[in-house]
């Protein structure tokens, strides 16, 4: 996911995302700050920090804005030279990684 794609219309993507961004929240235990096109995320409870690359930062900001998976995938396709199916798979993998690291939680589980 590296080069800009330009203006295009997007069709709904055929990939099923098990963890829908609309049903996830950023963990209350994280602080984050943007540095250029990347994001640094500190998990206070685990005392660990993470650096998100520019692509993951776009997803993170989409999650923070409450965007749906379709909106995030469309954003990725508009920004990078990637098809909707590949972007959907990448989004699903990233959501799983973020959940395993405790950076996002399923809605209603943010204690």
Gaussian input, Z-matrix of N, CA and C with variables (Angstrom, degrees):
# hf/3-21g

backbone

0 1
 N
 C     1     B1
 C     2     B2     1     A1
 N     3     B3     2     A2     1     D1
 C     4     B4     3     A3     2     D2
 C     5     B5     4     A4     3     D3
 N     6     B6     5     A5     4     D4
 C     7     B7     6     A6     5     D5
 C     8     B8     7     A7     6     D6
 N     9     B9     8     A8     7     D7
 C    10    B10     9     A9     8     D8
 C    11    B11    10    A10     9     D9
 N    12    B12    11    A11    10    D10
 C    13    B13    12    A12    11    D11
 C    14    B14    13    A13    12    D12
 N    15    B15    14    A14    13    D13
 C    16    B16    15    A15    14    D14
 C    17    B17    16    A16    15    D15
 N    18    B18    17    A17    16    D16
 C    19    B19    18    A18    17    D17
 C    20    B20    19    A19    18    D18
 N    21    B21    20    A20    19    D19
 C    22    B22    21    A21    20    D20
 C    23    B23    22    A22    21    D21
 N    24    B24    23    A23    22    D22
 C    25    B25    24    A24    23    D23
 C    26    B26    25    A25    24    D24
 N    27    B27    26    A26    25    D25
 C    28    B28    27    A27    26    D26
 C    29    B29    28    A28    27    D27
 N    30    B30    29    A29    28    D28
 C    31    B31    30    A30    29    D29
 C    32    B32    31    A31    30    D30
 N    33    B33    32    A32    31    D31
 C    34    B34    33    A33    32    D32
 C    35    B35    34    A34    33    D33
 N    36    B36    35    A35    34    D34
 C    37    B37    36    A36    35    D35
 C    38    B38    37    A37    36    D36
 N    39    B39    38    A38    37    D37
 C    40    B40    39    A39    38    D38
 C    41    B41    40    A40    39    D39
 N    42    B42    41    A41    40    D40
 C    43    B43    42    A42    41    D41
 C    44    B44    43    A43    42    D42
 N    45    B45    44    A44    43    D43
 C    46    B46    45    A45    44    D44
 C    47    B47    46    A46    45    D45
 N    48    B48    47    A47    46    D46
 C    49    B49    48    A48    47    D47
 C    50    B50    49    A49    48    D48
 N    51    B51    50    A50    49    D49
 C    52    B52    51    A51    50    D50
 C    53    B53    52    A52    51    D51
 N    54    B54    53    A53    52    D52
 C    55    B55    54    A54    53    D53
 C    56    B56    55    A55    54    D54
 N    57    B57    56    A56    55    D55
 C    58    B58    57    A57    56    D56
 C    59    B59    58    A58    57    D57
 N    60    B60    59    A59    58    D58
 C    61    B61    60    A60    59    D59
 C    62    B62    61    A61    60    D60
 N    63    B63    62    A62    61    D61
 C    64    B64    63    A63    62    D62
 C    65    B65    64    A64    63    D63
 N    66    B66    65    A65    64    D64
 C    67    B67    66    A66    65    D65
 C    68    B68    67    A67    66    D66
 N    69    B69    68    A68    67    D67
 C    70    B70    69    A69    68    D68
 C    71    B71    70    A70    69    D69
 N    72    B72    71    A71    70    D70
 C    73    B73    72    A72    71    D71
 C    74    B74    73    A73    72    D72
 N    75    B75    74    A74    73    D73
 C    76    B76    75    A75    74    D74
 C    77    B77    76    A76    75    D75
 N    78    B78    77    A77    76    D76
 C    79    B79    78    A78    77    D77
 C    80    B80    79    A79    78    D78
 N    81    B81    80    A80    79    D79
 C    82    B82    81    A81    80    D80
 C    83    B83    82    A82    81    D81
 N    84    B84    83    A83    82    D82
 C    85    B85    84    A84    83    D83
 C    86    B86    85    A85    84    D84
 N    87    B87    86    A86    85    D85
 C    88    B88    87    A87    86    D86
 C    89    B89    88    A88    87    D87
 N    90    B90    89    A89    88    D88
 C    91    B91    90    A90    89    D89
 C    92    B92    91    A91    90    D90
 N    93    B93    92    A92    91    D91
 C    94    B94    93    A93    92    D92
 C    95    B95    94    A94    93    D93
 N    96    B96    95    A95    94    D94
 C    97    B97    96    A96    95    D95
 C    98    B98    97    A97    96    D96
 N    99    B99    98    A98    97    D97
 C   100   B100    99    A99    98    D98
 C   101   B101   100   A100    99    D99
 N   102   B102   101   A101   100   D100
 C   103   B103   102   A102   101   D101
 C   104   B104   103   A103   102   D102
 N   105   B105   104   A104   103   D103
 C   106   B106   105   A105   104   D104
 C   107   B107   106   A106   105   D105
 N   108   B108   107   A107   106   D106
 C   109   B109   108   A108   107   D107
 C   110   B110   109   A109   108   D108
 N   111   B111   110   A110   109   D109
 C   112   B112   111   A111   110   D110
 C   113   B113   112   A112   111   D111
 N   114   B114   113   A113   112   D112
 C   115   B115   114   A114   113   D113
 C   116   B116   115   A115   114   D114
 N   117   B117   116   A116   115   D115
 C   118   B118   117   A117   116   D116
 C   119   B119   118   A118   117   D117
 N   120   B120   119   A119   118   D118
 C   121   B121   120   A120   119   D119
 C   122   B122   121   A121   120   D120
 N   123   B123   122   A122   121   D121
 C   124   B124   123   A123   122   D122
 C   125   B125   124   A124   123   D123
 N   126   B126   125   A125   124   D124
 C   127   B127   126   A126   125   D125
 C   128   B128   127   A127   126   D126
 N   129   B129   128   A128   127   D127
 C   130   B130   129   A129   128   D128
 C   131   B131   130   A130   129   D129
 N   132   B132   131   A131   130   D130
 C   133   B133   132   A132   131   D131
 C   134   B134   133   A133   132   D132
 N   135   B135   134   A134   133   D133
 C   136   B136   135   A135   134   D134
 C   137   B137   136   A136   135   D135
 N   138   B138   137   A137   136   D136
 C   139   B139   138   A138   137   D137
 C   140   B140   139   A139   138   D138
 N   141   B141   140   A140   139   D139
 C   142   B142   141   A141   140   D140
 C   143   B143   142   A142   141   D141
 N   144   B144   143   A143   142   D142
 C   145   B145   144   A144   143   D143
 C   146   B146   145   A145   144   D144
 N   147   B147   146   A146   145   D145
 C   148   B148   147   A147   146   D146
 C   149   B149   148   A148   147   D147
 N   150   B150   149   A149   148   D148
 C   151   B151   150   A150   149   D149
 C   152   B152   151   A151   150   D150
 N   153   B153   152   A152   151   D151
 C   154   B154   153   A153   152   D152
 C   155   B155   154   A154   153   D153
 N   156   B156   155   A155   154   D154
 C   157   B157   156   A156   155   D155
 C   158   B158   157   A157   156   D156
 N   159   B159   158   A158   157   D157
 C   160   B160   159   A159   158   D158
 C   161   B161   160   A160   159   D159
 N   162   B162   161   A161   160   D160
 C   163   B163   162   A162   161   D161
 C   164   B164   163   A163   162   D162
 N   165   B165   164   A164   163   D163
 C   166   B166   165   A165   164   D164
 C   167   B167   166   A166   165   D165
 N   168   B168   167   A167   166   D166
 C   169   B169   168   A168   167   D167
 C   170   B170   169   A169   168   D168
 N   171   B171   170   A170   169   D169
 C   172   B172   171   A171   170   D170
 C   173   B173   172   A172   171   D171
 N   174   B174   173   A173   172   D172
 C   175   B175   174   A174   173   D173
 C   176   B176   175   A175   174   D174
 N   177   B177   176   A176   175   D175
 C   178   B178   177   A177   176   D176
 C   179   B179   178   A178   177   D177
 N   180   B180   179   A179   178   D178
 C   181   B181   180   A180   179   D179
 C   182   B182   181   A181   180   D180
 N   183   B183   182   A182   181   D181
 C   184   B184   183   A183   182   D182
 C   185   B185   184   A184   183   D183
 N   186   B186   185   A185   184   D184
 C   187   B187   186   A186   185   D185
 C   188   B188   187   A187   186   D186
 N   189   B189   188   A188   187   D187
 C   190   B190   189   A189   188   D188
 C   191   B191   190   A190   189   D189
 N   192   B192   191   A191   190   D190
 C   193   B193   192   A192   191   D191
 C   194   B194   193   A193   192   D192
 N   195   B195   194   A194   193   D193
 C   196   B196   195   A195   194   D194
 C   197   B197   196   A196   195   D195
 N   198   B198   197   A197   196   D196
 C   199   B199   198   A198   197   D197
 C   200   B200   199   A199   198   D198
 N   201   B201   200   A200   199   D199
 C   202   B202   201   A201   200   D200
 C   203   B203   202   A202   201   D201
 N   204   B204   203   A203   202   D202
 C   205   B205   204   A204   203   D203
 C   206   B206   205   A205   204   D204
 N   207   B207   206   A206   205   D205
 C   208   B208   207   A207   206   D206
 C   209   B209   208   A208   207   D207
 N   210   B210   209   A209   208   D208
 C   211   B211   210   A210   209   D209
 C   212   B212   211   A211   210   D210
 N   213   B213   212   A212   211   D211
 C   214   B214   213   A213   212   D212
 C   215   B215   214   A214   213   D213
 N   216   B216   215   A215   214   D214
 C   217   B217   216   A216   215   D215
 C   218   B218   217   A217   216   D216
 N   219   B219   218   A218   217   D217
 C   220   B220   219   A219   218   D218
 C   221   B221   220   A220   219   D219
 N   222   B222   221   A221   220   D220
 C   223   B223   222   A222   221   D221
 C   224   B224   223   A223   222   D222
 N   225   B225   224   A224   223   D223
 C   226   B226   225   A225   224   D224
 C   227   B227   226   A226   225   D225
 N   228   B228   227   A227   226   D226
 C   229   B229   228   A228   227   D227
 C   230   B230   229   A229   228   D228
 N   231   B231   230   A230   229   D229
 C   232   B232   231   A231   230   D230
 C   233   B233   232   A232   231   D231
 N   234   B234   233   A233   232   D232
 C   235   B235   234   A234   233   D233
 C   236   B236   235   A235   234   D234
 N   237   B237   236   A236   235   D235
 C   238   B238   237   A237   236   D236
 C   239   B239   238   A238   237   D237
 N   240   B240   239   A239   238   D238
 C   241   B241   240   A240   239   D239
 C   242   B242   241   A241   240   D240
 N   243   B243   242   A242   241   D241
 C   244   B244   243   A243   242   D242
 C   245   B245   244   A244   243   D243
 N   246   B246   245   A245   244   D244
 C   247   B247   246   A246   245   D245
 C   248   B248   247   A247   246   D246
 N   249   B249   248   A248   247   D247
 C   250   B250   249   A249   248   D248
 C   251   B251   250   A250   249   D249
 N   252   B252   251   A251   250   D250
 C   253   B253   252   A252   251   D251
 C   254   B254   253   A253   252   D252
 N   255   B255   254   A254   253   D253
 C   256   B256   255   A255   254   D254
 C   257   B257   256   A256   255   D255
 N   258   B258   257   A257   256   D256
 C   259   B259   258   A258   257   D257
 C   260   B260   259   A259   258   D258
 N   261   B261   260   A260   259   D259
 C   262   B262   261   A261   260   D260
 C   263   B263   262   A262   261   D261
 N   264   B264   263   A263   262   D262
 C   265   B265   264   A264   263   D263
 C   266   B266   265   A265   264   D264
 N   267   B267   266   A266   265   D265
 C   268   B268   267   A267   266   D266
 C   269   B269   268   A268   267   D267
 N   270   B270   269   A269   268   D268
 C   271   B271   270   A270   269   D269
 C   272   B272   271   A271   270   D270
 N   273   B273   272   A272   271   D271
 C   274   B274   273   A273   272   D272
 C   275   B275   274   A274   273   D273
 N   276   B276   275   A275   274   D274
 C   277   B277   276   A276   275   D275
 C   278   B278   277   A277   276   D276
 N   279   B279   278   A278   277   D277
 C   280   B280   279   A279   278   D278
 C   281   B281   280   A280   279   D279
 N   282   B282   281   A281   280   D280
 C   283   B283   282   A282   281   D281
 C   284   B284   283   A283   282   D282
 N   285   B285   284   A284   283   D283
 C   286   B286   285   A285   284   D284
 C   287   B287   286   A286   285   D285
 N   288   B288   287   A287   286   D286
 C   289   B289   288   A288   287   D287
 C   290   B290   289   A289   288   D288
 N   291   B291   290   A290   289   D289
 C   292   B292   291   A291   290   D290
 C   293   B293   292   A292   291   D291
 N   294   B294   293   A293   292   D292
 C   295   B295   294   A294   293   D293
 C   296   B296   295   A295   294   D294
 N   297   B297   296   A296   295   D295
 C   298   B298   297   A297   296   D296
 C   299   B299   298   A298   297   D297
 N   300   B300   299   A299   298   D298
 C   301   B301   300   A300   299   D299
 C   302   B302   301   A301   300   D300
 N   303   B303   302   A302   301   D301
 C   304   B304   303   A303   302   D302
 C   305   B305   304   A304   303   D303
 N   306   B306   305   A305   304   D304
 C   307   B307   306   A306   305   D305
 C   308   B308   307   A307   306   D306
 N   309   B309   308   A308   307   D307
 C   310   B310   309   A309   308   D308
 C   311   B311   310   A310   309   D309
 N   312   B312   311   A311   310   D310
 C   313   B313   312   A312   311   D311
 C   314   B314   313   A313   312   D312
 N   315   B315   314   A314   313   D313
 C   316   B316   315   A315   314   D314
 C   317   B317   316   A316   315   D315
 N   318   B318   317   A317   316   D316
 C   319   B319   318   A318   317   D317
 C   320   B320   319   A319   318   D318
 N   321   B321   320   A320   319   D319
 C   322   B322   321   A321   320   D320
 C   323   B323   322   A322   321   D321
 N   324   B324   323   A323   322   D322
 C   325   B325   324   A324   323   D323
 C   326   B326   325   A325   324   D324
 N   327   B327   326   A326   325   D325
 C   328   B328   327   A327   326   D326
 C   329   B329   328   A328   327   D327
 N   330   B330   329   A329   328   D328
 C   331   B331   330   A330   329   D329
 C   332   B332   331   A331   330   D330

   B1=1.4347
   B2=1.5155
   B3=1.3043
   B4=1.4446
   B5=1.5138
   B6=1.2924
   B7=1.4545
   B8=1.5199
   B9=1.3255
   B10=1.4589
   B11=1.5275
   B12=1.2946
   B13=1.4540
   B14=1.5213
   B15=1.3051
   B16=1.4522
   B17=1.5102
   B18=1.3307
   B19=1.4638
   B20=1.5157
   B21=1.3213
   B22=1.4612
   B23=1.5039
   B24=1.3073
   B25=1.4635
   B26=1.5196
   B27=1.3228
   B28=1.4523
   B29=1.5126
   B30=1.2894
   B31=1.4594
   B32=1.5207
   B33=1.3234
   B34=1.4704
   B35=1.5243
   B36=1.3110
   B37=1.4546
   B38=1.5253
   B39=1.3358
   B40=1.4614
   B41=1.5297
   B42=1.3232
   B43=1.4539
   B44=1.5214
   B45=1.3230
   B46=1.4608
   B47=1.5154
   B48=1.3141
   B49=1.4527
   B50=1.5184
   B51=1.3459
   B52=1.4585
   B53=1.5180
   B54=1.3102
   B55=1.4566
   B56=1.5166
   B57=1.2981
   B58=1.4571
   B59=1.5224
   B60=1.3248
   B61=1.4573
   B62=1.5271
   B63=1.3208
   B64=1.4625
   B65=1.5199
   B66=1.3275
   B67=1.4639
   B68=1.5208
   B69=1.3307
   B70=1.4606
   B71=1.5207
   B72=1.2973
   B73=1.4608
   B74=1.5174
   B75=1.3205
   B76=1.4465
   B77=1.5259
   B78=1.3061
   B79=1.4581
   B80=1.5271
   B81=1.3099
   B82=1.4704
   B83=1.5218
   B84=1.3165
   B85=1.4620
   B86=1.5232
   B87=1.3362
   B88=1.4617
   B89=1.5211
   B90=1.3073
   B91=1.4542
   B92=1.5130
   B93=1.3145
   B94=1.4610
   B95=1.5178
   B96=1.3116
   B97=1.4459
   B98=1.5241
   B99=1.3034
   B100=1.4627
   B101=1.5300
   B102=1.3352
   B103=1.4525
   B104=1.5193
   B105=1.3135
   B106=1.4671
   B107=1.5242
   B108=1.3304
   B109=1.4618
   B110=1.5263
   B111=1.3326
   B112=1.4629
   B113=1.5197
   B114=1.3249
   B115=1.4591
   B116=1.5252
   B117=1.3260
   B118=1.4566
   B119=1.5228
   B120=1.3397
   B121=1.4567
   B122=1.5240
   B123=1.3231
   B124=1.4650
   B125=1.5240
   B126=1.3262
   B127=1.4709
   B128=1.5180
   B129=1.3292
   B130=1.4664
   B131=1.5287
   B132=1.3293
   B133=1.4609
   B134=1.5204
   B135=1.3067
   B136=1.4703
   B137=1.5236
   B138=1.3199
   B139=1.4585
   B140=1.5232
   B141=1.3072
   B142=1.4603
   B143=1.5258
   B144=1.3102
   B145=1.4520
   B146=1.5212
   B147=1.3238
   B148=1.4548
   B149=1.5173
   B150=1.3119
   B151=1.4581
   B152=1.5250
   B153=1.3214
   B154=1.4566
   B155=1.5187
   B156=1.3282
   B157=1.4595
   B158=1.5279
   B159=1.3108
   B160=1.4694
   B161=1.5247
   B162=1.3197
   B163=1.4650
   B164=1.5185
   B165=1.3219
   B166=1.4650
   B167=1.5269
   B168=1.3303
   B169=1.4622
   B170=1.5264
   B171=1.3258
   B172=1.4774
   B173=1.5160
   B174=1.3322
   B175=1.4711
   B176=1.5179
   B177=1.3233
   B178=1.4668
   B179=1.5258
   B180=1.3288
   B181=1.4664
   B182=1.5212
   B183=1.3280
   B184=1.4590
   B185=1.5174
   B186=1.3343
   B187=1.4675
   B188=1.5208
   B189=1.3276
   B190=1.4647
   B191=1.5323
   B192=1.3304
   B193=1.4645
   B194=1.5260
   B195=1.3421
   B196=1.4628
   B197=1.5194
   B198=1.3377
   B199=1.4658
   B200=1.5226
   B201=1.3230
   B202=1.4636
   B203=1.5257
   B204=1.3250
   B205=1.4664
   B206=1.5259
   B207=1.3260
   B208=1.4670
   B209=1.5272
   B210=1.3243
   B211=1.4671
   B212=1.5229
   B213=1.3249
   B214=1.4662
   B215=1.5225
   B216=1.3257
   B217=1.4630
   B218=1.5273
   B219=1.3168
   B220=1.4725
   B221=1.5248
   B222=1.3211
   B223=1.4617
   B224=1.5250
   B225=1.3363
   B226=1.4641
   B227=1.5257
   B228=1.3207
   B229=1.4753
   B230=1.5252
   B231=1.3333
   B232=1.4651
   B233=1.5199
   B234=1.3152
   B235=1.4548
   B236=1.5240
   B237=1.3221
   B238=1.4641
   B239=1.5253
   B240=1.3060
   B241=1.4639
   B242=1.5286
   B243=1.3372
   B244=1.4573
   B245=1.5263
   B246=1.3262
   B247=1.4487
   B248=1.5165
   B249=1.3098
   B250=1.4605
   B251=1.5333
   B252=1.3158
   B253=1.4652
   B254=1.5256
   B255=1.3239
   B256=1.4646
   B257=1.5328
   B258=1.3272
   B259=1.4648
   B260=1.5222
   B261=1.3277
   B262=1.4665
   B263=1.5110
   B264=1.3281
   B265=1.4762
   B266=1.5280
   B267=1.3142
   B268=1.4657
   B269=1.5281
   B270=1.3245
   B271=1.4582
   B272=1.5190
   B273=1.3244
   B274=1.4664
   B275=1.5281
   B276=1.3300
   B277=1.4703
   B278=1.5236
   B279=1.3281
   B280=1.4583
   B281=1.5281
   B282=1.3326
   B283=1.4598
   B284=1.5265
   B285=1.3253
   B286=1.4612
   B287=1.5198
   B288=1.3370
   B289=1.4666
   B290=1.5239
   B291=1.3318
   B292=1.4616
   B293=1.5270
   B294=1.3340
   B295=1.4617
   B296=1.5364
   B297=1.3335
   B298=1.4698
   B299=1.5294
   B300=1.3204
   B301=1.4642
   B302=1.5291
   B303=1.3152
   B304=1.4623
   B305=1.5124
   B306=1.3301
   B307=1.4628
   B308=1.5183
   B309=1.3326
   B310=1.4565
   B311=1.5188
   B312=1.3120
   B313=1.4581
   B314=1.5222
   B315=1.3050
   B316=1.4588
   B317=1.5209
   B318=1.3245
   B319=1.4621
   B320=1.5152
   B321=1.3324
   B322=1.4444
   B323=1.5148
   B324=1.3419
   B325=1.4649
   B326=1.5313
   B327=1.3075
   B328=1.4602
   B329=1.5174
   B330=1.3181
   B331=1.4382
   B332=1.4281
   A1=109.41
   A2=118.10
   A3=116.11
   A4=115.43
   A5=120.39
   A6=118.41
   A7=111.84
   A8=115.17
   A9=120.78
   A10=110.01
   A11=116.34
   A12=121.33
   A13=112.57
   A14=119.23
   A15=121.36
   A16=111.80
   A17=115.81
   A18=121.32
   A19=112.16
   A20=117.50
   A21=123.47
   A22=108.57
   A23=116.65
   A24=121.60
   A25=107.56
   A26=116.16
   A27=120.52
   A28=111.42
   A29=115.18
   A30=122.57
   A31=107.89
   A32=117.65
   A33=118.81
   A34=109.32
   A35=116.02
   A36=118.92
   A37=110.47
   A38=116.74
   A39=121.06
   A40=113.86
   A41=117.99
   A42=120.80
   A43=109.16
   A44=116.26
   A45=121.29
   A46=108.11
   A47=116.74
   A48=120.91
   A49=107.70
   A50=115.53
   A51=120.61
   A52=112.97
   A53=117.64
   A54=120.62
   A55=107.44
   A56=117.30
   A57=121.60
   A58=109.32
   A59=117.67
   A60=119.92
   A61=113.03
   A62=117.32
   A63=120.06
   A64=111.75
   A65=118.14
   A66=121.26
   A67=111.55
   A68=117.27
   A69=121.39
   A70=109.40
   A71=115.15
   A72=122.15
   A73=108.19
   A74=116.09
   A75=119.60
   A76=106.30
   A77=117.02
   A78=121.11
   A79=109.92
   A80=115.78
   A81=120.66
   A82=111.45
   A83=117.24
   A84=121.30
   A85=112.88
   A86=117.97
   A87=119.52
   A88=111.74
   A89=113.40
   A90=123.24
   A91=105.97
   A92=117.02
   A93=118.02
   A94=110.33
   A95=114.23
   A96=121.10
   A97=108.64
   A98=114.76
   A99=120.33
   A100=108.62
   A101=115.54
   A102=122.92
   A103=107.31
   A104=115.83
   A105=121.75
   A106=109.20
   A107=117.95
   A108=119.62
   A109=112.07
   A110=116.87
   A111=121.50
   A112=109.97
   A113=115.88
   A114=122.22
   A115=108.23
   A116=116.08
   A117=121.67
   A118=106.17
   A119=115.46
   A120=121.82
   A121=108.36
   A122=116.08
   A123=121.99
   A124=108.51
   A125=115.97
   A126=120.92
   A127=106.12
   A128=116.15
   A129=121.79
   A130=112.01
   A131=116.98
   A132=120.44
   A133=113.27
   A134=116.22
   A135=120.76
   A136=112.47
   A137=115.55
   A138=121.50
   A139=111.85
   A140=114.01
   A141=119.59
   A142=108.38
   A143=115.12
   A144=118.40
   A145=110.22
   A146=114.28
   A147=122.23
   A148=108.19
   A149=115.72
   A150=121.48
   A151=107.36
   A152=116.18
   A153=120.89
   A154=109.06
   A155=116.89
   A156=119.93
   A157=109.40
   A158=117.28
   A159=120.51
   A160=112.33
   A161=117.82
   A162=120.74
   A163=110.54
   A164=117.10
   A165=120.75
   A166=110.70
   A167=117.25
   A168=121.02
   A169=110.50
   A170=117.75
   A171=120.31
   A172=110.32
   A173=116.58
   A174=120.49
   A175=109.45
   A176=117.79
   A177=122.31
   A178=110.35
   A179=116.11
   A180=120.05
   A181=111.20
   A182=117.16
   A183=120.45
   A184=111.82
   A185=116.17
   A186=120.79
   A187=110.40
   A188=116.42
   A189=120.98
   A190=111.39
   A191=116.08
   A192=120.94
   A193=112.38
   A194=117.38
   A195=120.97
   A196=114.29
   A197=116.76
   A198=120.32
   A199=111.21
   A200=115.62
   A201=121.88
   A202=109.57
   A203=115.77
   A204=119.54
   A205=110.48
   A206=117.66
   A207=120.73
   A208=110.85
   A209=117.12
   A210=120.57
   A211=111.06
   A212=116.85
   A213=119.92
   A214=110.45
   A215=117.47
   A216=120.74
   A217=110.27
   A218=117.98
   A219=120.72
   A220=110.51
   A221=116.87
   A222=121.37
   A223=110.85
   A224=116.57
   A225=120.23
   A226=111.18
   A227=116.47
   A228=120.63
   A229=111.36
   A230=116.49
   A231=120.39
   A232=111.77
   A233=116.89
   A234=121.26
   A235=112.79
   A236=116.13
   A237=120.96
   A238=110.32
   A239=115.42
   A240=121.25
   A241=108.71
   A242=115.71
   A243=121.53
   A244=108.79
   A245=115.66
   A246=120.81
   A247=111.07
   A248=116.05
   A249=121.64
   A250=112.27
   A251=117.77
   A252=120.13
   A253=110.99
   A254=116.59
   A255=120.15
   A256=110.76
   A257=117.05
   A258=120.39
   A259=110.83
   A260=117.40
   A261=121.29
   A262=111.95
   A263=116.27
   A264=119.78
   A265=110.95
   A266=116.04
   A267=120.18
   A268=110.85
   A269=116.71
   A270=120.71
   A271=110.75
   A272=116.73
   A273=120.03
   A274=111.15
   A275=116.91
   A276=120.60
   A277=110.86
   A278=117.10
   A279=120.59
   A280=110.96
   A281=117.76
   A282=120.10
   A283=111.10
   A284=116.63
   A285=120.67
   A286=111.74
   A287=116.67
   A288=120.93
   A289=110.93
   A290=116.68
   A291=120.40
   A292=111.39
   A293=116.62
   A294=119.86
   A295=110.63
   A296=117.23
   A297=120.46
   A298=111.71
   A299=117.14
   A300=121.34
   A301=112.29
   A302=117.30
   A303=121.21
   A304=113.95
   A305=117.41
   A306=120.61
   A307=112.69
   A308=117.11
   A309=121.73
   A310=108.01
   A311=115.57
   A312=121.70
   A313=108.60
   A314=115.40
   A315=119.75
   A316=108.81
   A317=117.56
   A318=121.53
   A319=110.21
   A320=116.53
   A321=121.47
   A322=113.86
   A323=118.17
   A324=121.51
   A325=111.36
   A326=116.67
   A327=120.87
   A328=112.40
   A329=115.85
   A330=125.87
   A331=117.92
   D1=84.17
   D2=-173.54
   D3=-129.48
   D4=-40.02
   D5=-172.67
   D6=-100.83
   D7=150.89
   D8=-179.72
   D9=-67.76
   D10=144.99
   D11=-175.94
   D12=-103.07
   D13=-28.80
   D14=-178.53
   D15=93.29
   D16=-172.82
   D17=-177.73
   D18=-76.42
   D19=126.06
   D20=176.13
   D21=-151.10
   D22=158.90
   D23=173.80
   D24=-92.80
   D25=147.97
   D26=-175.26
   D27=-120.59
   D28=137.79
   D29=175.47
   D30=-92.81
   D31=154.69
   D32=174.76
   D33=-57.50
   D34=141.29
   D35=-176.52
   D36=-87.73
   D37=148.18
   D38=-174.30
   D39=-89.04
   D40=12.46
   D41=-176.23
   D42=-94.13
   D43=131.89
   D44=177.23
   D45=-87.17
   D46=123.98
   D47=179.11
   D48=-104.30
   D49=117.24
   D50=-175.35
   D51=-65.09
   D52=-37.18
   D53=178.69
   D54=-107.85
   D55=100.99
   D56=-178.40
   D57=-76.00
   D58=129.04
   D59=178.09
   D60=-54.45
   D61=-27.77
   D62=179.54
   D63=-67.48
   D64=-17.81
   D65=179.83
   D66=-111.11
   D67=21.08
   D68=177.86
   D69=-123.39
   D70=156.77
   D71=176.36
   D72=-130.33
   D73=152.85
   D74=170.05
   D75=-69.91
   D76=139.30
   D77=-179.51
   D78=-61.32
   D79=141.69
   D80=176.44
   D81=-70.42
   D82=-11.35
   D83=-178.28
   D84=-91.61
   D85=9.41
   D86=-178.01
   D87=-115.09
   D88=146.92
   D89=169.82
   D90=-120.21
   D91=145.45
   D92=-179.97
   D93=-142.72
   D94=155.82
   D95=174.74
   D96=-147.05
   D97=144.64
   D98=-179.99
   D99=-91.39
   D100=134.37
   D101=174.74
   D102=-124.58
   D103=106.17
   D104=-174.17
   D105=57.16
   D106=-118.30
   D107=-178.32
   D108=-103.36
   D109=14.92
   D110=179.12
   D111=-119.37
   D112=168.06
   D113=-179.95
   D114=-126.71
   D115=136.12
   D116=172.18
   D117=-107.70
   D118=126.69
   D119=-177.05
   D120=-120.53
   D121=125.65
   D122=178.67
   D123=-107.48
   D124=123.21
   D125=174.80
   D126=-94.05
   D127=106.98
   D128=-174.16
   D129=-63.74
   D130=-42.30
   D131=-177.54
   D132=-65.77
   D133=-37.54
   D134=-178.39
   D135=-93.21
   D136=-8.16
   D137=-178.17
   D138=53.20
   D139=47.00
   D140=177.99
   D141=-136.40
   D142=154.52
   D143=179.10
   D144=-126.29
   D145=159.02
   D146=-175.91
   D147=-134.04
   D148=145.38
   D149=174.46
   D150=-112.16
   D151=120.86
   D152=178.93
   D153=-97.52
   D154=132.30
   D155=177.45
   D156=-70.32
   D157=178.73
   D158=-174.06
   D159=-61.93
   D160=-36.24
   D161=179.27
   D162=-68.03
   D163=-48.02
   D164=178.75
   D165=-63.94
   D166=-32.48
   D167=176.97
   D168=-63.81
   D169=-41.05
   D170=177.51
   D171=-61.90
   D172=-40.68
   D173=177.84
   D174=-65.26
   D175=-46.76
   D176=-179.71
   D177=-55.73
   D178=-46.07
   D179=-179.82
   D180=-66.63
   D181=-33.35
   D182=174.46
   D183=-64.94
   D184=-42.01
   D185=176.54
   D186=-61.78
   D187=-45.22
   D188=-178.96
   D189=-62.52
   D190=-30.96
   D191=179.95
   D192=-85.56
   D193=-3.56
   D194=179.21
   D195=76.88
   D196=23.62
   D197=179.91
   D198=-70.42
   D199=151.96
   D200=175.73
   D201=-78.56
   D202=167.04
   D203=177.69
   D204=-60.83
   D205=-38.99
   D206=179.43
   D207=-62.92
   D208=-39.84
   D209=179.11
   D210=-67.49
   D211=-40.55
   D212=179.51
   D213=-67.24
   D214=-42.91
   D215=177.86
   D216=-62.28
   D217=-43.70
   D218=178.43
   D219=-60.60
   D220=-39.92
   D221=177.90
   D222=-63.02
   D223=-44.52
   D224=178.67
   D225=-62.47
   D226=-42.51
   D227=179.59
   D228=-64.99
   D229=-36.75
   D230=-179.33
   D231=-72.09
   D232=-26.60
   D233=-174.99
   D234=-94.28
   D235=-37.51
   D236=-174.45
   D237=-118.89
   D238=160.60
   D239=178.60
   D240=-81.86
   D241=78.08
   D242=-176.35
   D243=-146.27
   D244=144.57
   D245=176.60
   D246=-82.61
   D247=163.61
   D248=-176.82
   D249=-62.30
   D250=-39.12
   D251=-178.80
   D252=-64.61
   D253=-46.36
   D254=179.14
   D255=-65.53
   D256=-41.61
   D257=178.28
   D258=-62.43
   D259=-39.04
   D260=178.16
   D261=-63.98
   D262=-43.17
   D263=177.85
   D264=-64.31
   D265=-41.84
   D266=179.52
   D267=-65.36
   D268=-39.85
   D269=177.92
   D270=-62.53
   D271=-45.30
   D272=179.81
   D273=-61.37
   D274=-42.18
   D275=179.08
   D276=-64.71
   D277=-42.75
   D278=-179.52
   D279=-65.58
   D280=-42.26
   D281=178.11
   D282=-59.36
   D283=-40.69
   D284=176.73
   D285=-62.38
   D286=-43.51
   D287=178.59
   D288=-63.23
   D289=-44.42
   D290=-179.74
   D291=-63.25
   D292=-38.29
   D293=178.56
   D294=-68.02
   D295=-44.49
   D296=179.62
   D297=-60.78
   D298=-32.34
   D299=178.70
   D300=-82.63
   D301=-4.86
   D302=179.01
   D303=79.97
   D304=15.64
   D305=-177.93
   D306=-85.51
   D307=-26.86
   D308=172.99
   D309=-128.30
   D310=156.18
   D311=179.25
   D312=-136.42
   D313=156.30
   D314=174.15
   D315=-65.32
   D316=142.04
   D317=-179.47
   D318=-52.48
   D319=139.68
   D320=179.96
   D321=86.39
   D322=-4.53
   D323=-178.91
   D324=-115.34
   D325=25.55
   D326=-174.29
   D327=-96.81
   D328=24.35
   D329=177.33
   D330=10.41

